[in-house]
C-alpha cells in the first residue's frame, strides 16, 4: 500500500523527490503535534545503520529512509514501520459536499 495513516497524519510513499535532505536530528523528528493532548508523531530509526534524511515545505515533511527501517511513533497509536523508500508525511483531510476539514487527533 502506498498510503498509511496514524491519527491525523497521512504517510504517502513517493516514487521520487527532488528535495535537499538533511540528517535526522538526535532523538528523532516530530512531524506533527496533537492539538489537545500534547502528544506527538515522531520519526525515529528502528534498525542500526538506518539513515534518514528529511526536508520540509509548507505542506509537510519528506523523508528518505535508507539502509534499514524507520518508525513513526505516537503515544496513543500503533507504531508504523517505514521501509527504505521516500515518503511524504502531512496532515490528513476529510471532505464533504460543502467543505474540506483537517482531521484532528
C-alpha positions in Angstrom: 0.0 0.0 0.0 1.3 3.4 -0.9 -0.6 5.3 1.8 -0.9 4.8 5.5 -2.5 6.8 8.4 -1.6 7.4 12.0 -4.3 9.5 13.7 -4.4 12.8 11.8 -1.2 12.1 9.9 -1.0 10.8 6.3 2.0 8.9 5.1 2.4 8.6 1.3 5.2 6.6 -0.4 6.7 8.5 -3.3 8.5 7.3 -6.4 11.0 10.2 -6.3 11.5 13.6 -4.7 13.8 16.5 -5.7 14.2 17.9 -2.2 17.5 18.5 -0.5 17.6 16.2 2.6 19.3 17.0 5.9 20.1 14.4 8.6 17.5 13.4 11.1 18.1 15.2 14.5 19.2 13.1 17.5 16.1 11.9 19.3 14.1 11.8 16.0 11.9 14.3 14.2 8.5 15.5 15.4 6.3 15.7 12.2 3.0 16.7 14.0 1.8 17.6 17.5 -1.6 16.9 19.0 -3.8 20.0 19.5 -5.4 18.6 22.6 -3.2 16.0 24.3 0.3 17.4 23.7 1.3 14.0 22.2 3.3 14.0 19.0 4.0 11.9 15.9 7.8 11.3 15.8 10.0 9.6 13.2 12.9 7.6 14.7 15.3 4.9 13.4 14.4 1.3 14.1 17.4 -0.5 12.8 21.1 0.1 13.4 22.6 1.6 10.3 19.4 3.2 9.1 19.9 6.6 7.6 17.0 9.1 7.5 17.1 12.4 5.7 14.3 14.9 5.9 13.1 18.0 4.1 10.2 20.3 4.9 7.9 22.6 3.0 4.6 24.4 3.8 2.6 21.2 3.3 4.6 18.7 5.5 7.8 16.6 5.6 9.7 14.5 3.1 11.6 11.5 4.4 14.3 9.4 2.7 14.8 6.1 4.6 17.9 4.1 3.6 19.8 1.1 5.0 17.1 -0.1 7.4 13.7 0.7 8.7 12.3 3.8 10.5 9.3 4.0 12.8 6.6 6.6 13.1 5.6 6.6 16.8 2.8 8.2 18.8 1.8 7.8 22.4 -1.8 6.7 21.6 -1.4 5.0 18.2 0.3 1.8 16.9 3.8 2.4 15.5 4.1 2.4 11.7 7.2 0.9 10.2 8.7 2.7 7.2 10.9 0.6 5.0 13.6 2.1 2.8 11.9 4.5 0.4 10.9 8.2 0.1 7.8 9.4 1.9 5.7 12.5 2.3 4.2 13.0 5.7 1.4 15.6 6.1 -2.0 16.3 7.7 -4.9 14.1 6.8 -8.0 15.9 5.4 -11.7 14.9 5.1 -14.1 16.2 2.6 -17.9 16.5 2.2 -20.1 18.3 -0.3 -19.6 21.7 1.5 -16.1 21.9 2.9 -12.7 20.5 3.5 -11.6 19.9 7.1 -8.3 18.9 8.6 -8.6 15.7 10.7 -7.8 16.4 14.4 -6.1 13.9 16.6 
